[in-house]
Amino acid sequence: MTNEGKVAKKFALYPPKGLMEQLGLKEGQKVRYEVEGGKLVVVLLPDPIDLALNSKKWATTSSKALEELSEKEQSELDA
């Protein structure tokens, strides 16, 4: 997909809405800018909260297990 735009005041860039939707960008989403071979590249940065909530879970725990671990580590610090 090819689109054109302008550099606005204070060097703001406003990609077309269709392009933003195609990339799945949302307002407020963080991006990283890179320059590669004289081209501006915009890299989408994953939202850590979204990753935590929507990624595949690979471990399980319980509040009881966390409490036991916390008590064990605190007793080791006191010793």
N, C-alpha and C positions, 0 to 999 in steps of 0.2 A: 504494500500500500504506500503510495507516495502522496504527500501533502505539502503545501507551502504555507508559510505564515510570516509574521513580521516580528522584529525585536521591538518590544514596547518600551515605555518609559522605565528607567532604572534597569534596563536590560531584561525585563520580564519576558518569558517565552510562554505562549499559550497554545499548546498543541490542540488540534481540532477534537471536538467531543467524541466523534466516531473512532478516532485513533486511540483516545484514552480508554474508551469502552472496550475496544478490541484487545488492549493490553491488560484489561481488568484493573486499571488504576482507580483508586478512590480518593476523594478529597481528603487531604491531610496525610496521605500515605508518604512515607519517607523514601527518598531515592538518592542514589549516589551519581555524581556526574564524573565522567571520564573523557579524556581526549585521546582518540586513537586515530592515527594517520590523518590528522587535520579534521576529524569528525567529532562532534559532540555525541557521546553515548550516555544514555540515561539507564541506569541499572536499578531495578526495583529491589528494595530492601524488605525482607520479610518482617512482619510484625511479630515480636516475641510472644505476645499474649495470644495472637491467632495461632501461632505454631504450637503453643502449649495446649490450647484447647482442641485443636483439630488434627494434630499429628497422631500417628500410631503410637500407642502406649507400649512401652517395653519393660516396665517394672510395676510392681504393686507394693503398697504399704498400707499401714493403718495408723490411726492416731495413737493406738496403744503401743505399737512397735516403735513409733517415733519417741513417745514418752519414755519407754524403757531405754532406748539408746541415749536419750538426753540425760537420764538419771545416771546411767553407767559412766558417761563421759564426765559428768559433774563430780561423781565420786572419785574418779581417777585424778581429777584436778585437785581435789581436796587432800588426796593422799600424799 
